[in-house]
Amino acid sequence: MSLLGKKFPGLLGYPMTPFFAAGAIVLYGVNSLQNALSNTAQYKNDPRNPNAKPADGH
């Protein structure tokens, strides 16, 4: 009796390749959009913006 049950006798990676590629494309697009929007004039000096300059002093 095996711990994880019987091995599935089919391909897993090959049929899932389009979904992996689509996920990578979506993540790249969301990242690009986030970076573009965080550098707009409205959010350039927002303290939540990771690219904003820190305040001087403590």
Legacy VTK file of the C-alpha trace (Angstrom):
# vtk DataFile Version 3.0
C-alpha trace
ASCII
DATASET POLYDATA
POINTS 58 float
0.000 0.000 0.000
1.593 3.268 -1.093
1.357 6.491 0.815
0.024 8.676 -2.000
-2.027 6.100 -3.878
-1.539 4.875 -7.427
0.491 6.871 -9.915
-1.677 8.645 -12.470
-0.848 7.090 -15.863
-1.197 10.249 -17.965
0.569 13.366 -19.048
0.303 16.372 -16.791
2.769 19.010 -17.973
2.126 18.851 -21.701
-1.626 19.597 -21.653
-1.138 22.299 -19.005
1.528 24.206 -20.995
-0.904 26.776 -22.502
-2.269 27.549 -19.042
1.230 28.028 -17.602
2.123 30.319 -20.513
-1.110 32.318 -20.139
-0.504 32.698 -16.409
3.009 34.015 -17.021
1.714 36.487 -19.622
-1.023 37.732 -17.266
1.432 38.138 -14.375
3.822 40.085 -16.627
0.986 42.347 -17.803
-0.259 43.032 -14.276
3.297 43.797 -13.134
3.832 46.211 -16.033
0.523 47.940 -15.354
1.323 48.235 -11.629
4.716 49.791 -12.350
3.252 52.206 -14.888
0.448 53.335 -12.573
2.679 53.716 -9.520
4.810 56.253 -11.412
1.927 58.553 -12.352
1.740 62.080 -10.970
-1.124 61.192 -8.635
0.817 58.488 -6.750
4.416 59.655 -7.194
4.640 61.109 -3.655
2.249 58.695 -1.957
3.938 57.068 1.082
2.495 53.673 0.061
4.404 53.851 -3.220
7.566 51.701 -2.955
9.337 53.995 -5.441
8.558 57.174 -3.475
11.415 58.920 -1.772
11.420 58.425 2.006
10.701 61.379 4.248
13.723 63.266 5.530
14.497 62.636 9.173
12.889 60.470 11.785
LINES 1 59
58 0 1 2 3 4 5 6 7 8 9 10 11 12 13 14 15 16 17 18 19 20 21 22 23 24 25 26 27 28 29 30 31 32 33 34 35 36 37 38 39 40 41 42 43 44 45 46 47 48 49 50 51 52 53 54 55 56 57
